[in-house]
């Protein structure tokens, strides 16, 4: 949102996140992780944690605001 669009609106300073889904996907796959010498090592993993959510932003629209000017 641009600065002009926020003019006249009050946005809450507090961040709120709503988690929609949280699960673990199981399958064998390779990942590359750096070791102590910063060299990539191939490693097999068996699962991937998955989490999806949205950020809630509270905006006070009770005032009559002209967003275009």
C-alpha positions in Angstrom: 0.0 0.0 0.0 1.5 3.4 -1.0 1.8 6.3 1.4 -0.9 8.1 -0.4 -3.3 5.2 0.1 -2.6 5.2 3.9 -3.3 8.8 4.3 -6.4 9.2 6.5 -6.5 5.6 7.6 -5.3 4.2 10.9 -3.4 0.9 10.6 -2.8 -1.1 13.7 0.8 -1.4 14.7 0.3 -5.0 15.9 1.0 -7.8 13.4 -1.5 -10.7 13.5 -1.0 -14.0 11.7 -3.7 -16.6 11.1 -2.5 -20.1 10.3 -4.6 -21.7 7.7 -3.0 -25.2 7.4 -0.1 -27.0 9.1 1.0 -30.5 8.1 4.0 -32.6 7.3 4.5 -33.9 3.7 6.4 -37.3 3.7 8.6 -38.2 0.7 12.3 -38.8 0.1 14.2 -35.9 -1.4 17.7 -34.4 -1.5 18.8 -31.1 0.1 22.2 -29.4 0.0 23.4 -28.0 3.3 26.7 -26.2 4.0 29.1 -27.9 6.5 31.6 -26.2 8.8 34.0 -25.5 5.8 31.0 -23.9 3.9 31.0 -26.8 1.4 27.6 -28.0 0.3 26.9 -31.6 1.2 24.0 -33.6 -0.3 21.7 -35.1 2.3 18.5 -37.2 2.0 15.4 -36.0 3.9 12.2 -37.9 4.4 9.7 -35.1 5.2 8.9 -31.4 4.7 7.0 -29.3 7.3 4.3 -27.2 5.5 2.6 -24.2 7.1 0.4 -21.6 5.3 -1.2 -18.6 6.7 -2.2 -15.0 6.2 -1.2 -11.7 7.8 -4.2 -9.8 9.2 -4.0 -6.0 8.9 -6.6 -3.9 10.7 -7.5 -0.6 9.0 -10.0 1.9 10.5 -12.2 3.0 7.5 -14.7 4.8 9.7 -13.6 8.2 8.4 -14.7 9.4 5.0 -11.4 9.4 3.2 -10.5 10.5 -0.3 -7.8 8.1 -1.5 -7.2 9.8 -4.8 -6.2 13.2 -3.5 
